[in-house]
């Protein structure tokens, strides 16, 4: 299963690229399911896009959602995640130890997603595709195939990302605040 999320508002270029790649991916992998969190404003248009690209049988293997309050359920079940590079999502996927393809949003404040993606890519814990790379035919599809073809590579990426996780961060932060305020 591939889980795709571009955040609560979605990501048009990423959504479109995944839809286009799904045509060949669903043919190549007859058991593949794609769950695509499109964003609140994009669910209808993305569903229509899939309808126009896929046969009725293939379309049954795509689930399009708008906004997910229980994102962890979908990401937890995924073999591969295609996502933006937001810090909160990446922290969650790190705790879960998931293999990720990041497509950072280049238009957000101070390029923070590009910086997040670059840092994670330099550590070898994710694959990164830029928005510009999405314009190259099959660039996303090729990266997805590389990871779907190698369970070992997916596991290594997920395990390496997991090593960066800090699941006790909230408790430790609360303890620091209590200590700093001298409350016991």
PyMOL commands that place a pseudoatom at each C-alpha (Angstrom):
pseudoatom trace, name=CA, resn=UNK, resi=1, chain=A, elem=C, hetatm=0, pos=[0.000, 0.000, 0.000]
pseudoatom trace, name=CA, resn=UNK, resi=2, chain=A, elem=C, hetatm=0, pos=[1.129, 3.519, -0.822]
pseudoatom trace, name=CA, resn=UNK, resi=3, chain=A, elem=C, hetatm=0, pos=[-0.119, 6.377, 1.319]
pseudoatom trace, name=CA, resn=UNK, resi=4, chain=A, elem=C, hetatm=0, pos=[0.018, 9.846, -0.213]
pseudoatom trace, name=CA, resn=UNK, resi=5, chain=A, elem=C, hetatm=0, pos=[-0.458, 13.036, 1.762]
pseudoatom trace, name=CA, resn=UNK, resi=6, chain=A, elem=C, hetatm=0, pos=[0.229, 16.613, 0.801]
pseudoatom trace, name=CA, resn=UNK, resi=7, chain=A, elem=C, hetatm=0, pos=[-1.070, 18.060, 4.066]
pseudoatom trace, name=CA, resn=UNK, resi=8, chain=A, elem=C, hetatm=0, pos=[-4.462, 19.419, 5.061]
pseudoatom trace, name=CA, resn=UNK, resi=9, chain=A, elem=C, hetatm=0, pos=[-4.683, 21.766, 2.101]
pseudoatom trace, name=CA, resn=UNK, resi=10, chain=A, elem=C, hetatm=0, pos=[-3.285, 19.257, -0.353]
pseudoatom trace, name=CA, resn=UNK, resi=11, chain=A, elem=C, hetatm=0, pos=[-0.659, 19.705, -3.037]
pseudoatom trace, name=CA, resn=UNK, resi=12, chain=A, elem=C, hetatm=0, pos=[-1.859, 20.069, -6.616]
pseudoatom trace, name=CA, resn=UNK, resi=13, chain=A, elem=C, hetatm=0, pos=[1.397, 19.231, -8.401]
pseudoatom trace, name=CA, resn=UNK, resi=14, chain=A, elem=C, hetatm=0, pos=[2.058, 16.238, -6.161]
pseudoatom trace, name=CA, resn=UNK, resi=15, chain=A, elem=C, hetatm=0, pos=[-1.546, 15.021, -6.461]
pseudoatom trace, name=CA, resn=UNK, resi=16, chain=A, elem=C, hetatm=0, pos=[-1.416, 15.245, -10.255]
pseudoatom trace, name=CA, resn=UNK, resi=17, chain=A, elem=C, hetatm=0, pos=[1.949, 13.488, -10.472]
pseudoatom trace, name=CA, resn=UNK, resi=18, chain=A, elem=C, hetatm=0, pos=[0.761, 10.608, -8.290]
pseudoatom trace, name=CA, resn=UNK, resi=19, chain=A, elem=C, hetatm=0, pos=[-2.412, 10.280, -10.361]
pseudoatom trace, name=CA, resn=UNK, resi=20, chain=A, elem=C, hetatm=0, pos=[-0.393, 10.092, -13.582]
pseudoatom trace, name=CA, resn=UNK, resi=21, chain=A, elem=C, hetatm=0, pos=[2.074, 7.592, -12.084]
pseudoatom trace, name=CA, resn=UNK, resi=22, chain=A, elem=C, hetatm=0, pos=[-0.791, 5.440, -10.790]
pseudoatom trace, name=CA, resn=UNK, resi=23, chain=A, elem=C, hetatm=0, pos=[-1.739, 4.435, -14.344]
pseudoatom trace, name=CA, resn=UNK, resi=24, chain=A, elem=C, hetatm=0, pos=[1.437, 2.381, -14.823]
pseudoatom trace, name=CA, resn=UNK, resi=25, chain=A, elem=C, hetatm=0, pos=[1.902, 1.475, -11.153]
pseudoatom trace, name=CA, resn=UNK, resi=26, chain=A, elem=C, hetatm=0, pos=[-1.513, -0.178, -10.860]
pseudoatom trace, name=CA, resn=UNK, resi=27, chain=A, elem=C, hetatm=0, pos=[-0.843, -2.197, -14.023]
pseudoatom trace, name=CA, resn=UNK, resi=28, chain=A, elem=C, hetatm=0, pos=[2.613, -3.229, -12.820]
pseudoatom trace, name=CA, resn=UNK, resi=29, chain=A, elem=C, hetatm=0, pos=[1.474, -4.159, -9.290]
pseudoatom trace, name=CA, resn=UNK, resi=30, chain=A, elem=C, hetatm=0, pos=[-1.945, -5.888, -9.438]
pseudoatom trace, name=CA, resn=UNK, resi=31, chain=A, elem=C, hetatm=0, pos=[-2.278, -5.936, -5.635]
pseudoatom trace, name=CA, resn=UNK, resi=32, chain=A, elem=C, hetatm=0, pos=[-1.296, -2.289, -5.118]
pseudoatom trace, name=CA, resn=UNK, resi=33, chain=A, elem=C, hetatm=0, pos=[-3.662, -0.034, -3.208]
pseudoatom trace, name=CA, resn=UNK, resi=34, chain=A, elem=C, hetatm=0, pos=[-3.142, 3.737, -3.068]
pseudoatom trace, name=CA, resn=UNK, resi=35, chain=A, elem=C, hetatm=0, pos=[-4.725, 5.800, -0.329]
pseudoatom trace, name=CA, resn=UNK, resi=36, chain=A, elem=C, hetatm=0, pos=[-4.478, 9.436, -1.280]
pseudoatom trace, name=CA, resn=UNK, resi=37, chain=A, elem=C, hetatm=0, pos=[-5.213, 12.236, 1.188]
pseudoatom trace, name=CA, resn=UNK, resi=38, chain=A, elem=C, hetatm=0, pos=[-5.895, 14.968, -1.347]
pseudoatom trace, name=CA, resn=UNK, resi=39, chain=A, elem=C, hetatm=0, pos=[-6.563, 17.919, 0.943]
pseudoatom trace, name=CA, resn=UNK, resi=40, chain=A, elem=C, hetatm=0, pos=[-9.908, 19.513, 1.754]
pseudoatom trace, name=CA, resn=UNK, resi=41, chain=A, elem=C, hetatm=0, pos=[-10.228, 21.500, -1.440]
pseudoatom trace, name=CA, resn=UNK, resi=42, chain=A, elem=C, hetatm=0, pos=[-8.884, 18.823, -3.787]
pseudoatom trace, name=CA, resn=UNK, resi=43, chain=A, elem=C, hetatm=0, pos=[-10.806, 15.637, -3.035]
pseudoatom trace, name=CA, resn=UNK, resi=44, chain=A, elem=C, hetatm=0, pos=[-13.430, 16.051, -5.738]
pseudoatom trace, name=CA, resn=UNK, resi=45, chain=A, elem=C, hetatm=0, pos=[-11.090, 17.185, -8.521]
pseudoatom trace, name=CA, resn=UNK, resi=46, chain=A, elem=C, hetatm=0, pos=[-8.539, 14.466, -7.712]
pseudoatom trace, name=CA, resn=UNK, resi=47, chain=A, elem=C, hetatm=0, pos=[-11.246, 11.798, -7.655]
pseudoatom trace, name=CA, resn=UNK, resi=48, chain=A, elem=C, hetatm=0, pos=[-12.381, 12.992, -11.086]
pseudoatom trace, name=CA, resn=UNK, resi=49, chain=A, elem=C, hetatm=0, pos=[-8.777, 12.913, -12.310]
pseudoatom trace, name=CA, resn=UNK, resi=50, chain=A, elem=C, hetatm=0, pos=[-8.400, 9.285, -11.209]
pseudoatom trace, name=CA, resn=UNK, resi=51, chain=A, elem=C, hetatm=0, pos=[-11.775, 8.472, -12.820]
pseudoatom trace, name=CA, resn=UNK, resi=52, chain=A, elem=C, hetatm=0, pos=[-10.544, 9.854, -16.151]
pseudoatom trace, name=CA, resn=UNK, resi=53, chain=A, elem=C, hetatm=0, pos=[-7.171, 8.058, -16.050]
pseudoatom trace, name=CA, resn=UNK, resi=54, chain=A, elem=C, hetatm=0, pos=[-8.058, 4.596, -14.767]
pseudoatom trace, name=CA, resn=UNK, resi=55, chain=A, elem=C, hetatm=0, pos=[-10.294, 1.705, -15.685]
pseudoatom trace, name=CA, resn=UNK, resi=56, chain=A, elem=C, hetatm=0, pos=[-13.177, 0.947, -13.317]
pseudoatom trace, name=CA, resn=UNK, resi=57, chain=A, elem=C, hetatm=0, pos=[-11.273, -2.029, -11.843]
pseudoatom trace, name=CA, resn=UNK, resi=58, chain=A, elem=C, hetatm=0, pos=[-8.106, 0.013, -11.310]
pseudoatom trace, name=CA, resn=UNK, resi=59, chain=A, elem=C, hetatm=0, pos=[-10.098, 2.882, -9.820]
pseudoatom trace, name=CA, resn=UNK, resi=60, chain=A, elem=C, hetatm=0, pos=[-11.375, 0.533, -7.088]
pseudoatom trace, name=CA, resn=UNK, resi=61, chain=A, elem=C, hetatm=0, pos=[-7.775, 0.310, -5.833]
pseudoatom trace, name=CA, resn=UNK, resi=62, chain=A, elem=C, hetatm=0, pos=[-7.530, 4.066, -5.214]
pseudoatom trace, name=CA, resn=UNK, resi=63, chain=A, elem=C, hetatm=0, pos=[-9.080, 5.585, -2.120]
pseudoatom trace, name=CA, resn=UNK, resi=64, chain=A, elem=C, hetatm=0, pos=[-9.212, 9.386, -2.103]
pseudoatom trace, name=CA, resn=UNK, resi=65, chain=A, elem=C, hetatm=0, pos=[-9.760, 11.145, 1.211]
pseudoatom trace, name=CA, resn=UNK, resi=66, chain=A, elem=C, hetatm=0, pos=[-9.965, 14.846, 1.971]
pseudoatom trace, name=CA, resn=UNK, resi=67, chain=A, elem=C, hetatm=0, pos=[-8.620, 15.584, 5.457]
pseudoatom trace, name=CA, resn=UNK, resi=68, chain=A, elem=C, hetatm=0, pos=[-7.632, 12.891, 7.952]
pseudoatom trace, name=CA, resn=UNK, resi=69, chain=A, elem=C, hetatm=0, pos=[-7.784, 13.272, 11.706]
pseudoatom trace, name=CA, resn=UNK, resi=70, chain=A, elem=C, hetatm=0, pos=[-6.407, 9.749, 12.049]
pseudoatom trace, name=CA, resn=UNK, resi=71, chain=A, elem=C, hetatm=0, pos=[-3.506, 10.030, 9.604]
pseudoatom trace, name=CA, resn=UNK, resi=72, chain=A, elem=C, hetatm=0, pos=[-1.439, 7.640, 11.737]
pseudoatom trace, name=CA, resn=UNK, resi=73, chain=A, elem=C, hetatm=0, pos=[-3.786, 4.754, 10.869]
pseudoatom trace, name=CA, resn=UNK, resi=74, chain=A, elem=C, hetatm=0, pos=[-3.177, 5.169, 7.155]
pseudoatom trace, name=CA, resn=UNK, resi=75, chain=A, elem=C, hetatm=0, pos=[0.540, 5.895, 7.410]
pseudoatom trace, name=CA, resn=UNK, resi=76, chain=A, elem=C, hetatm=0, pos=[0.945, 3.013, 9.847]
pseudoatom trace, name=CA, resn=UNK, resi=77, chain=A, elem=C, hetatm=0, pos=[-0.503, 0.567, 7.316]
pseudoatom trace, name=CA, resn=UNK, resi=78, chain=A, elem=C, hetatm=0, pos=[1.557, 1.876, 4.393]
pseudoatom trace, name=CA, resn=UNK, resi=79, chain=A, elem=C, hetatm=0, pos=[4.535, 0.184, 2.791]
pseudoatom trace, name=CA, resn=UNK, resi=80, chain=A, elem=C, hetatm=0, pos=[5.595, 3.501, 1.276]
pseudoatom trace, name=CA, resn=UNK, resi=81, chain=A, elem=C, hetatm=0, pos=[4.618, 7.110, 1.954]
pseudoatom trace, name=CA, resn=UNK, resi=82, chain=A, elem=C, hetatm=0, pos=[4.722, 9.949, -0.560]
pseudoatom trace, name=CA, resn=UNK, resi=83, chain=A, elem=C, hetatm=0, pos=[4.540, 13.226, 1.325]
pseudoatom trace, name=CA, resn=UNK, resi=84, chain=A, elem=C, hetatm=0, pos=[5.647, 16.808, 1.725]
pseudoatom trace, name=CA, resn=UNK, resi=85, chain=A, elem=C, hetatm=0, pos=[8.490, 17.491, 4.164]
pseudoatom trace, name=CA, resn=UNK, resi=86, chain=A, elem=C, hetatm=0, pos=[6.715, 19.103, 7.098]
pseudoatom trace, name=CA, resn=UNK, resi=87, chain=A, elem=C, hetatm=0, pos=[8.438, 18.589, 10.427]
pseudoatom trace, name=CA, resn=UNK, resi=88, chain=A, elem=C, hetatm=0, pos=[5.383, 17.266, 12.276]
pseudoatom trace, name=CA, resn=UNK, resi=89, chain=A, elem=C, hetatm=0, pos=[4.527, 14.668, 9.645]
pseudoatom trace, name=CA, resn=UNK, resi=90, chain=A, elem=C, hetatm=0, pos=[8.140, 13.609, 9.344]
pseudoatom trace, name=CA, resn=UNK, resi=91, chain=A, elem=C, hetatm=0, pos=[8.379, 13.193, 13.114]
pseudoatom trace, name=CA, resn=UNK, resi=92, chain=A, elem=C, hetatm=0, pos=[5.322, 10.929, 13.005]
pseudoatom trace, name=CA, resn=UNK, resi=93, chain=A, elem=C, hetatm=0, pos=[6.651, 8.882, 10.093]
pseudoatom trace, name=CA, resn=UNK, resi=94, chain=A, elem=C, hetatm=0, pos=[10.009, 8.586, 11.864]
pseudoatom trace, name=CA, resn=UNK, resi=95, chain=A, elem=C, hetatm=0, pos=[8.347, 7.121, 14.959]
pseudoatom trace, name=CA, resn=UNK, resi=96, chain=A, elem=C, hetatm=0, pos=[6.553, 4.649, 12.676]
pseudoatom trace, name=CA, resn=UNK, resi=97, chain=A, elem=C, hetatm=0, pos=[9.769, 3.866, 10.801]
pseudoatom trace, name=CA, resn=UNK, resi=98, chain=A, elem=C, hetatm=0, pos=[8.273, 4.387, 7.339]
pseudoatom trace, name=CA, resn=UNK, resi=99, chain=A, elem=C, hetatm=0, pos=[10.022, 4.596, 3.992]
pseudoatom trace, name=CA, resn=UNK, resi=100, chain=A, elem=C, hetatm=0, pos=[9.232, 8.009, 2.511]
pseudoatom trace, name=CA, resn=UNK, resi=101, chain=A, elem=C, hetatm=0, pos=[9.520, 9.839, -0.761]
pseudoatom trace, name=CA, resn=UNK, resi=102, chain=A, elem=C, hetatm=0, pos=[9.514, 13.547, 0.027]
pseudoatom trace, name=CA, resn=UNK, resi=103, chain=A, elem=C, hetatm=0, pos=[8.322, 16.237, -2.348]
pseudoatom trace, name=CA, resn=UNK, resi=104, chain=A, elem=C, hetatm=0, pos=[9.024, 19.415, -0.385]
pseudoatom trace, name=CA, resn=UNK, resi=105, chain=A, elem=C, hetatm=0, pos=[6.883, 22.488, -0.984]
pseudoatom trace, name=CA, resn=UNK, resi=106, chain=A, elem=C, hetatm=0, pos=[9.293, 25.165, -2.240]
pseudoatom trace, name=CA, resn=UNK, resi=107, chain=A, elem=C, hetatm=0, pos=[6.875, 28.031, -1.551]
pseudoatom trace, name=CA, resn=UNK, resi=108, chain=A, elem=C, hetatm=0, pos=[6.506, 27.792, 2.208]
pseudoatom trace, name=CA, resn=UNK, resi=109, chain=A, elem=C, hetatm=0, pos=[8.128, 30.136, 4.717]
pseudoatom trace, name=CA, resn=UNK, resi=110, chain=A, elem=C, hetatm=0, pos=[11.889, 30.387, 4.345]
pseudoatom trace, name=CA, resn=UNK, resi=111, chain=A, elem=C, hetatm=0, pos=[12.001, 27.148, 2.365]
pseudoatom trace, name=CA, resn=UNK, resi=112, chain=A, elem=C, hetatm=0, pos=[11.755, 25.111, 5.551]
pseudoatom trace, name=CA, resn=UNK, resi=113, chain=A, elem=C, hetatm=0, pos=[10.460, 21.988, 3.788]
pseudoatom trace, name=CA, resn=UNK, resi=114, chain=A, elem=C, hetatm=0, pos=[13.358, 22.077, 1.349]
pseudoatom trace, name=CA, resn=UNK, resi=115, chain=A, elem=C, hetatm=0, pos=[15.741, 22.351, 4.295]
pseudoatom trace, name=CA, resn=UNK, resi=116, chain=A, elem=C, hetatm=0, pos=[14.004, 19.468, 6.098]
pseudoatom trace, name=CA, resn=UNK, resi=117, chain=A, elem=C, hetatm=0, pos=[14.159, 17.276, 2.993]
pseudoatom trace, name=CA, resn=UNK, resi=118, chain=A, elem=C, hetatm=0, pos=[17.796, 18.133, 2.295]
pseudoatom trace, name=CA, resn=UNK, resi=119, chain=A, elem=C, hetatm=0, pos=[18.837, 17.309, 5.857]
pseudoatom trace, name=CA, resn=UNK, resi=120, chain=A, elem=C, hetatm=0, pos=[17.014, 13.966, 5.796]
pseudoatom trace, name=CA, resn=UNK, resi=121, chain=A, elem=C, hetatm=0, pos=[18.322, 13.098, 2.323]
pseudoatom trace, name=CA, resn=UNK, resi=122, chain=A, elem=C, hetatm=0, pos=[21.906, 13.882, 3.369]
pseudoatom trace, name=CA, resn=UNK, resi=123, chain=A, elem=C, hetatm=0, pos=[21.478, 11.363, 6.173]
pseudoatom trace, name=CA, resn=UNK, resi=124, chain=A, elem=C, hetatm=0, pos=[20.207, 8.789, 3.679]
pseudoatom trace, name=CA, resn=UNK, resi=125, chain=A, elem=C, hetatm=0, pos=[16.882, 8.249, 5.424]
pseudoatom trace, name=CA, resn=UNK, resi=126, chain=A, elem=C, hetatm=0, pos=[14.478, 9.412, 2.668]
pseudoatom trace, name=CA, resn=UNK, resi=127, chain=A, elem=C, hetatm=0, pos=[14.241, 9.814, -1.085]
pseudoatom trace, name=CA, resn=UNK, resi=128, chain=A, elem=C, hetatm=0, pos=[13.565, 13.356, -2.314]
pseudoatom trace, name=CA, resn=UNK, resi=129, chain=A, elem=C, hetatm=0, pos=[11.974, 14.557, -5.535]
pseudoatom trace, name=CA, resn=UNK, resi=130, chain=A, elem=C, hetatm=0, pos=[11.761, 18.291, -6.165]
pseudoatom trace, name=CA, resn=UNK, resi=131, chain=A, elem=C, hetatm=0, pos=[8.708, 20.039, -7.592]
pseudoatom trace, name=CA, resn=UNK, resi=132, chain=A, elem=C, hetatm=0, pos=[10.780, 20.667, -10.734]
pseudoatom trace, name=CA, resn=UNK, resi=133, chain=A, elem=C, hetatm=0, pos=[11.575, 16.947, -11.007]
pseudoatom trace, name=CA, resn=UNK, resi=134, chain=A, elem=C, hetatm=0, pos=[7.834, 16.211, -11.083]
pseudoatom trace, name=CA, resn=UNK, resi=135, chain=A, elem=C, hetatm=0, pos=[7.787, 17.851, -14.525]
pseudoatom trace, name=CA, resn=UNK, resi=136, chain=A, elem=C, hetatm=0, pos=[10.089, 15.116, -15.838]
pseudoatom trace, name=CA, resn=UNK, resi=137, chain=A, elem=C, hetatm=0, pos=[7.957, 12.230, -17.109]
pseudoatom trace, name=CA, resn=UNK, resi=138, chain=A, elem=C, hetatm=0, pos=[8.157, 9.125, -14.938]
pseudoatom trace, name=CA, resn=UNK, resi=139, chain=A, elem=C, hetatm=0, pos=[10.509, 10.652, -12.308]
pseudoatom trace, name=CA, resn=UNK, resi=140, chain=A, elem=C, hetatm=0, pos=[8.084, 9.929, -9.476]
pseudoatom trace, name=CA, resn=UNK, resi=141, chain=A, elem=C, hetatm=0, pos=[7.060, 6.587, -10.934]
pseudoatom trace, name=CA, resn=UNK, resi=142, chain=A, elem=C, hetatm=0, pos=[10.698, 5.469, -11.214]
pseudoatom trace, name=CA, resn=UNK, resi=143, chain=A, elem=C, hetatm=0, pos=[11.380, 6.335, -7.561]
pseudoatom trace, name=CA, resn=UNK, resi=144, chain=A, elem=C, hetatm=0, pos=[8.252, 4.502, -6.437]
pseudoatom trace, name=CA, resn=UNK, resi=145, chain=A, elem=C, hetatm=0, pos=[9.149, 1.411, -8.475]
pseudoatom trace, name=CA, resn=UNK, resi=146, chain=A, elem=C, hetatm=0, pos=[12.690, 1.396, -7.073]
pseudoatom trace, name=CA, resn=UNK, resi=147, chain=A, elem=C, hetatm=0, pos=[11.299, 1.285, -3.543]
pseudoatom trace, name=CA, resn=UNK, resi=148, chain=A, elem=C, hetatm=0, pos=[8.439, -1.130, -4.216]
pseudoatom trace, name=CA, resn=UNK, resi=149, chain=A, elem=C, hetatm=0, pos=[10.865, -3.528, -5.890]
pseudoatom trace, name=CA, resn=UNK, resi=150, chain=A, elem=C, hetatm=0, pos=[13.164, -3.636, -2.869]
pseudoatom trace, name=CA, resn=UNK, resi=151, chain=A, elem=C, hetatm=0, pos=[11.666, -4.475, 0.491]
pseudoatom trace, name=CA, resn=UNK, resi=152, chain=A, elem=C, hetatm=0, pos=[15.198, -4.298, 1.909]
pseudoatom trace, name=CA, resn=UNK, resi=153, chain=A, elem=C, hetatm=0, pos=[15.672, -0.712, 0.729]
pseudoatom trace, name=CA, resn=UNK, resi=154, chain=A, elem=C, hetatm=0, pos=[12.254, 0.289, 2.111]
pseudoatom trace, name=CA, resn=UNK, resi=155, chain=A, elem=C, hetatm=0, pos=[13.046, -1.350, 5.437]
pseudoatom trace, name=CA, resn=UNK, resi=156, chain=A, elem=C, hetatm=0, pos=[16.489, 0.269, 5.594]
pseudoatom trace, name=CA, resn=UNK, resi=157, chain=A, elem=C, hetatm=0, pos=[15.049, 3.720, 4.872]
pseudoatom trace, name=CA, resn=UNK, resi=158, chain=A, elem=C, hetatm=0, pos=[12.316, 3.256, 7.476]
pseudoatom trace, name=CA, resn=UNK, resi=159, chain=A, elem=C, hetatm=0, pos=[14.732, 1.910, 10.084]
pseudoatom trace, name=CA, resn=UNK, resi=160, chain=A, elem=C, hetatm=0, pos=[17.183, 4.742, 9.434]
pseudoatom trace, name=CA, resn=UNK, resi=161, chain=A, elem=C, hetatm=0, pos=[14.442, 7.365, 9.685]
pseudoatom trace, name=CA, resn=UNK, resi=162, chain=A, elem=C, hetatm=0, pos=[13.202, 5.720, 12.872]
pseudoatom trace, name=CA, resn=UNK, resi=163, chain=A, elem=C, hetatm=0, pos=[16.623, 6.161, 14.488]
pseudoatom trace, name=CA, resn=UNK, resi=164, chain=A, elem=C, hetatm=0, pos=[16.050, 9.927, 14.243]
pseudoatom trace, name=CA, resn=UNK, resi=165, chain=A, elem=C, hetatm=0, pos=[12.744, 9.717, 16.100]
pseudoatom trace, name=CA, resn=UNK, resi=166, chain=A, elem=C, hetatm=0, pos=[12.400, 11.105, 19.581]
pseudoatom trace, name=CA, resn=UNK, resi=167, chain=A, elem=C, hetatm=0, pos=[9.104, 9.668, 20.833]
pseudoatom trace, name=CA, resn=UNK, resi=168, chain=A, elem=C, hetatm=0, pos=[9.572, 10.873, 24.418]
pseudoatom trace, name=CA, resn=UNK, resi=169, chain=A, elem=C, hetatm=0, pos=[10.117, 14.509, 23.364]
pseudoatom trace, name=CA, resn=UNK, resi=170, chain=A, elem=C, hetatm=0, pos=[6.819, 15.784, 24.825]
pseudoatom trace, name=CA, resn=UNK, resi=171, chain=A, elem=C, hetatm=0, pos=[7.470, 14.222, 28.214]
pseudoatom trace, name=CA, resn=UNK, resi=172, chain=A, elem=C, hetatm=0, pos=[11.054, 15.493, 28.311]
pseudoatom trace, name=CA, resn=UNK, resi=173, chain=A, elem=C, hetatm=0, pos=[9.945, 18.992, 27.298]
pseudoatom trace, name=CA, resn=UNK, resi=174, chain=A, elem=C, hetatm=0, pos=[7.279, 19.018, 30.001]
pseudoatom trace, name=CA, resn=UNK, resi=175, chain=A, elem=C, hetatm=0, pos=[9.885, 17.931, 32.559]
pseudoatom trace, name=CA, resn=UNK, resi=176, chain=A, elem=C, hetatm=0, pos=[12.211, 20.738, 31.466]
pseudoatom trace, name=CA, resn=UNK, resi=177, chain=A, elem=C, hetatm=0, pos=[9.412, 23.283, 31.811]
pseudoatom trace, name=CA, resn=UNK, resi=178, chain=A, elem=C, hetatm=0, pos=[8.512, 21.995, 35.261]
pseudoatom trace, name=CA, resn=UNK, resi=179, chain=A, elem=C, hetatm=0, pos=[12.146, 22.030, 36.333]
pseudoatom trace, name=CA, resn=UNK, resi=180, chain=A, elem=C, hetatm=0, pos=[12.684, 25.528, 34.962]
pseudoatom trace, name=CA, resn=UNK, resi=181, chain=A, elem=C, hetatm=0, pos=[9.625, 26.823, 36.786]
pseudoatom trace, name=CA, resn=UNK, resi=182, chain=A, elem=C, hetatm=0, pos=[10.646, 24.933, 39.958]
pseudoatom trace, name=CA, resn=UNK, resi=183, chain=A, elem=C, hetatm=0, pos=[7.334, 23.061, 40.098]
pseudoatom trace, name=CA, resn=UNK, resi=184, chain=A, elem=C, hetatm=0, pos=[7.701, 19.514, 41.315]
for i in range(1, 184): cmd.bond("trace and resi %d" % i, "trace and resi %d" % (i + 1))
show_as sticks, trace
zoom trace
